[in-house]
Amino acid sequence: MQTRTLLLSALMLTGAAYAQAPVERLGGSSSTSQLTLEQRLSQLERVMDARNKAQMALLEQLTALQDEVALLRGKTEEHAYQLEQVMLRQREIYQEIDRRLAATPTPAVTVPVDNAGMVSAGTTSPTYSADLNENDAYDQAIKLVLEDKRYDAAIPAFRQFIERFPNSTYAPNAHYWLGQLLFADGQFDEAKQEFAMVMEQYPDSNKRADSILKLGIIAQEQKQPQSARAFYQQVLSEYGDSTEASLAQKRLAEL
């Protein structure tokens, strides 16, 4: 009886021990698993925050780039319009010169100039004062061509400008316009001198390509095909993508 009681007590103690052991292990495992899940959620939240910030930064950069592109497009369109207006005005000038060239050449008008640099009374030319500064003198001469269309009066105006301001930044343009006026008036030899001046003395002038082309046209008019061909080929060689090059190519085909 006593032995049975002791055995029963031992079994109960063993069962209690086995019953308590799993509870402790499960409790520890559940706590560890819960902590790992929170860490993972925290990491995911940080990753998502960083990604959202990066996307917002990229969106702001994209918006700024779009604004800049729109601004540049607007400026490009404005410049294109201004260039179109300049080209239109230049075509009008060339058409007027071509009409004058097609007409029977008339003798050049000689405008007497006194020692003070003033055009003498009784001529059709406007007064050209030696007191004008460089800018005003050039503006007055160019106005005679572009606005007043008084080409005979513009010839002495440009000549006096070149004489008074030989080192002016407007000098290459003055030689060019004087050459154009003389060319339109049929004074090819004198026009040739002005265009040659632009070609030889002003390599950076934006009038140089057309000056070389005009030298070729003058040579062609004066029955000098070899010289004309050389000038046209020079335009093609040095200004291959220009309007002058296209005109030179057409002239070459006519030789």
C-alpha positions as CSV (number, residue, x, y, z in Angstrom):
1,M,0.0,0.0,0.0
2,Q,2.8,2.4,0.9
3,T,4.8,1.4,-2.2
4,R,1.8,2.1,-4.4
5,T,1.3,5.5,-2.9
6,L,5.0,6.4,-3.6
7,L,4.8,5.2,-7.2
8,L,1.6,7.2,-7.8
9,S,3.3,10.3,-6.4
10,A,6.3,9.9,-8.7
11,L,4.2,9.5,-11.8
12,M,2.3,12.7,-10.9
13,L,5.5,14.7,-10.4
14,T,6.8,13.4,-13.7
15,G,3.6,14.3,-15.5
16,A,3.6,17.8,-14.0
17,A,7.2,18.3,-15.2
18,Y,6.4,17.2,-18.7
19,A,3.3,19.3,-18.7
20,Q,5.2,22.5,-17.7
21,A,8.1,22.1,-20.1
22,P,6.3,22.5,-23.4
23,V,4.5,25.7,-22.1
24,E,7.9,27.4,-21.5
25,R,9.3,26.4,-24.9
26,L,6.2,27.5,-26.8
27,G,6.1,30.7,-24.9
28,G,9.7,31.6,-25.8
29,S,9.3,30.6,-29.5
30,S,6.1,32.8,-29.9
31,S,7.8,35.8,-28.4
32,T,10.8,35.5,-30.7
33,S,8.6,35.1,-33.8
34,Q,6.5,38.2,-32.9
35,L,9.6,40.3,-32.5
36,T,11.0,39.2,-35.9
37,L,7.7,40.1,-37.6
38,E,7.7,43.6,-36.2
39,Q,11.3,44.1,-37.3
40,R,10.4,43.1,-40.8
41,L,7.4,45.4,-40.9
42,S,9.6,48.3,-39.7
43,Q,12.2,47.5,-42.4
44,L,9.5,47.4,-45.1
45,E,8.1,50.7,-43.9
46,R,11.5,52.3,-44.1
47,V,12.0,50.9,-47.6
48,M,8.7,52.2,-48.7
49,D,9.4,55.7,-47.2
50,A,12.7,55.9,-48.9
51,R,11.2,54.8,-52.2
52,N,8.4,57.3,-52.0
53,K,10.9,60.1,-51.2
54,A,13.0,59.0,-54.2
55,Q,9.9,59.0,-56.5
56,M,8.9,62.4,-55.3
57,A,12.4,63.7,-56.0
58,L,12.4,62.3,-59.5
59,L,8.9,63.7,-60.1
60,E,10.1,67.2,-59.0
61,Q,13.2,66.8,-61.3
62,L,10.9,65.7,-64.2
63,T,8.6,68.7,-63.7
64,A,11.6,71.1,-63.6
65,L,13.0,69.6,-66.8
66,Q,9.6,69.8,-68.5
67,D,9.3,73.5,-67.5
68,E,12.8,74.1,-68.8
69,V,12.1,72.3,-72.1
70,A,8.9,74.4,-72.5
71,L,10.9,77.6,-71.9
72,L,13.6,76.6,-74.4
73,R,10.9,75.6,-76.9
74,G,9.3,79.1,-76.5
75,K,12.7,80.8,-77.0
76,T,13.4,78.6,-80.1
77,E,10.1,79.5,-81.6
78,E,10.7,83.2,-80.9
79,H,14.2,83.0,-82.5
80,A,12.8,81.1,-85.5
81,Y,10.2,83.8,-86.0
82,Q,12.8,86.5,-85.8
83,L,15.0,84.7,-88.2
84,E,12.1,84.2,-90.6
85,Q,11.5,87.9,-90.5
86,V,15.1,88.7,-91.3
87,M,15.2,86.2,-94.1
88,L,12.0,87.7,-95.5
89,R,13.4,91.2,-95.4
90,Q,16.6,90.0,-97.0
91,R,14.7,88.4,-99.8
92,E,12.8,91.6,-100.4
93,I,16.0,93.5,-100.7
94,Y,17.5,90.9,-103.1
95,Q,14.3,91.0,-105.2
96,E,14.5,94.8,-105.4
97,I,18.2,94.6,-106.4
98,D,17.4,91.9,-109.0
99,R,14.7,94.2,-110.5
100,R,17.2,97.0,-110.7
101,L,19.8,94.7,-112.3
102,A,17.3,93.5,-114.8
103,A,16.6,97.0,-115.9
104,T,18.9,98.9,-118.3
105,P,21.9,100.1,-116.2
106,T,22.0,103.8,-115.8
107,P,25.2,105.8,-115.3
108,A,26.2,106.3,-111.6
109,V,25.2,109.6,-110.1
110,T,28.2,111.6,-109.1
111,V,27.6,113.4,-105.9
112,P,29.9,116.3,-105.2
113,V,31.2,116.5,-101.6
114,D,32.7,119.6,-100.2
115,N,35.7,119.7,-97.8
116,A,33.5,119.6,-94.7
117,G,32.0,116.3,-95.8
118,M,28.6,117.7,-96.7
119,V,26.8,116.8,-99.8
120,S,26.5,119.9,-102.0
121,A,23.2,121.6,-102.4
122,G,21.2,120.8,-105.5
123,T,21.8,117.1,-105.5
124,T,19.2,114.4,-104.8
125,S,21.3,112.9,-102.0
126,P,20.5,113.8,-98.3
127,T,22.9,115.8,-96.3
128,Y,25.7,113.6,-94.9
129,S,27.4,115.4,-92.1
130,A,31.0,114.8,-91.0
131,D,29.8,115.4,-87.4
132,L,27.9,112.1,-87.3
133,N,29.3,109.5,-85.1
134,E,30.1,106.0,-86.3
135,N,26.7,104.4,-85.4
136,D,24.7,107.3,-86.8
137,A,26.6,107.4,-90.0
138,Y,26.1,103.7,-90.7
139,D,22.5,103.9,-89.7
140,Q,21.9,106.8,-92.1
141,A,23.6,104.9,-94.9
142,I,21.7,101.7,-94.3
143,K,18.4,103.5,-94.0
144,L,18.8,104.8,-97.5
145,V,18.9,101.2,-98.7
146,L,16.4,99.4,-96.5
147,E,13.8,102.1,-95.8
148,D,14.1,104.9,-98.3
149,K,15.2,102.7,-101.2
150,R,17.4,105.6,-102.4
151,Y,20.2,103.5,-103.8
152,D,22.0,106.2,-105.8
153,A,22.2,108.3,-102.6
154,A,23.4,105.3,-100.6
155,I,26.5,104.8,-102.7
156,P,28.3,108.0,-101.7
157,A,27.0,107.6,-98.1
158,F,28.7,104.2,-97.8
159,R,31.8,105.5,-99.5
160,Q,32.1,108.3,-97.1
161,F,31.5,106.0,-94.2
162,I,34.3,103.7,-95.3
163,E,36.6,106.7,-95.7
164,R,35.9,108.1,-92.3
165,F,35.7,104.8,-90.3
166,P,38.0,102.3,-92.1
167,N,38.4,100.3,-88.9
168,S,34.8,100.3,-87.9
169,T,33.1,97.0,-86.9
170,Y,30.6,98.0,-89.6
171,A,33.3,98.2,-92.3
172,P,32.8,94.7,-93.8
173,N,29.0,95.4,-94.0
174,A,29.7,98.8,-95.5
175,H,31.9,97.3,-98.2
176,Y,29.3,94.6,-98.9
177,W,26.4,97.0,-99.3
178,L,28.5,99.3,-101.4
179,G,29.4,96.3,-103.6
180,Q,25.7,95.4,-103.8
181,L,24.7,98.8,-104.9
182,L,27.4,99.1,-107.5
183,F,26.6,95.6,-108.7
184,A,22.9,96.5,-109.1
185,D,23.9,99.6,-110.9
186,G,26.0,97.6,-113.4
187,Q,29.3,98.9,-112.2
188,F,30.8,95.5,-112.0
189,D,34.5,96.4,-111.8
190,E,34.0,98.7,-108.8
191,A,31.6,96.2,-107.2
192,K,34.2,93.5,-107.6
193,Q,36.7,95.6,-105.6
194,E,34.2,95.9,-102.7
195,F,33.3,92.2,-102.6
196,A,37.0,91.2,-102.9
197,M,37.7,93.4,-99.9
198,V,35.1,91.5,-97.8
199,M,36.4,88.2,-99.0
200,E,40.1,88.9,-98.3
201,Q,40.1,91.3,-95.3
202,Y,37.1,90.0,-93.3
203,P,37.2,86.2,-93.0
204,D,34.7,86.2,-90.1
205,S,32.1,88.4,-91.8
206,N,28.6,87.0,-92.3
207,K,28.6,88.7,-95.7
208,R,31.7,86.9,-96.9
209,A,29.9,83.9,-98.5
210,D,27.6,86.2,-100.5
211,S,30.5,88.4,-101.5
212,I,32.3,85.4,-103.0
213,L,29.1,84.3,-104.7
214,K,28.8,87.8,-106.2
215,L,32.4,87.7,-107.4
216,G,31.5,84.5,-109.3
217,I,28.4,86.1,-110.8
218,I,30.4,89.1,-111.9
219,A,33.0,86.9,-113.5
220,Q,30.2,85.0,-115.2
221,E,28.7,88.3,-116.5
222,Q,32.1,89.4,-117.7
223,K,32.5,86.1,-119.7
224,Q,35.1,84.6,-117.4
225,P,33.8,81.1,-116.8
226,Q,37.0,79.7,-115.3
227,S,37.2,82.5,-112.7
228,A,33.4,82.2,-112.0
229,R,33.8,78.4,-111.5
230,A,36.6,78.9,-109.0
231,F,34.5,81.4,-107.0
232,Y,31.5,79.1,-107.0
233,Q,33.5,76.1,-105.9
234,Q,35.1,78.2,-103.1
235,V,31.6,79.0,-101.8
236,L,30.7,75.3,-101.9
237,S,34.0,74.3,-100.2
238,E,33.8,76.9,-97.4
239,Y,30.1,77.3,-96.9
240,G,28.7,74.0,-98.0
241,D,25.4,74.1,-96.0
242,S,24.5,77.7,-96.8
243,T,21.9,79.3,-99.1
244,E,24.8,80.8,-101.0
245,A,26.2,77.3,-101.6
246,S,22.9,76.2,-103.1
247,L,22.9,79.3,-105.4
248,A,26.5,78.6,-106.3
249,Q,25.6,75.0,-107.2
250,K,22.9,76.2,-109.6
251,R,25.3,78.7,-111.2
252,L,27.9,75.9,-111.7
253,A,25.3,73.9,-113.6
254,E,24.8,76.8,-115.9
255,L,28.4,77.1,-116.9
